[in-house]
Amino acid sequence: MNWRNITLTTAVLGSLAVPAATARAANSASALQRFTPLYMAGGTLTETQAVTIAKEYSFIAEQDDAVPAYVGQMHAANPNLRLLVYINGSYDTSTNGTTYPSTWYAQDIHGKKIFSTQFHNWLMLPTANWNTEVGVLCTQELKRSGYDGCFLDSLGEAPLDPGYVDSPPVNPNTGKVFTSQAWIADEANTVAATQKVSKLVVPNGLGNGQKFANTEPILAASGTGMAELWLRVNNWPVNRFPSSTDWLQDVDMLVTAASKRQVILTVTKLWVNASTTQQNQWHAFTEASFLLGTDGKSAYCFTTSQTQPGLSLDTPYDHAAIGTPTGAMSNSGNLHKRTFTNGIAAVNPGTSAVTIQLGGTYINLAGKSVSSETLAPDTADIFVK
């Protein structure tokens, strides 16, 4: 089935049954900026699909052939849209791994080329030759597509994780397997080299808050980056939530980025079977968590499947008119909250229920008028005036 040809009714309604009473933030200032990595779905969009999606997002990462005919229409629909063209920033995607000179490829301890076990792409050494080549690819793709910037996929620590590639890469300077610090430093040079040809470069490689201490140089190199494992790994069981410690690290990476005027595009993948109630729980949990950390420059993505409807899911949850932050996140035990010009975001990442007193009447994500609410463990809500 070609998901690109399904009408956007499916994308708009998605599989989440949420009340229409939740206020939309279409033309008002909001900390809830959104991002979609549509490149994950593949295929192309119709003009109607492209324009509809453009209206809803601050950032869209796409393949070069997906919407080039509609770039003007998309920008007219949303002048603030930043459209990113997809480039694999770490791998030769050819079948045999023979596109480039052999010395450009990463090698294992036995001198063999290395490939990713899932995608069978060939890992490159992030040295000067490859860094220059990525800049060339960025220039070519921008010219071909007419997009606004380059999205560099597949950076980060994954090649050092067991099983992601068939064998870990060896640092030619030491003769030993790369340390995380050395690998990330070299990849940061890839990003910096690409930024010489494009002011907007978005590397995918931050991972999540637990990895951020190591991967932050990638963000520093461009000022914008993607965290693809934010709050969950895509194949986790639906009832597995992050620990309070891990949850706080994911929120704090947004706080750290904001303090340095950097932008993080978070992605949470719920790519497992889930009931409507479970999807709603994850959607609210991740969205409210995002709001606790963002300064209004970063962008949020909640996706339910590797399809165009799943990657451009649009529900009333995504238009909670909460406004902009009036202060930093605060907490009392398990209750973490933050106030905004038009509402409150609250999250309970703990193991026991907590009750929030709102100090007035608000509308929650379920469309109900409330002045207080009890949040069960691993739940959250957003309250608007």
Protein Blocks (a to p, Z undefined) as FASTA:
>chain_A
ZZklpcfklmmnmmadcdfkbccfklgccfbdcdddfklngpaddfklmmmmmmmpmbdc
ddfklmmmmmmmmmmmmmmbccdddddfkbcfbfnopmbcfklpccdfkopacddfklop
acddddfklmmmmmmmmmmmmmmnopabdcdehiajklmpghkambdcddfknopacdfk
lmmmmmmmmmmmmmmmombdcddhklpaklmmmmmmmmmmnopacdfkgoiafkbcfklc
cdfklmmmmmmmmmmmmmnopacddddddfbccdfklmmmmmmmmmmmmmmmmgolaccd
ddfbdcfklmmgccfklmccgbpafbdcddehjbccdddfkbccdddfbfbdcdddehia
cddfkopacfbdcddehiacdddZZ
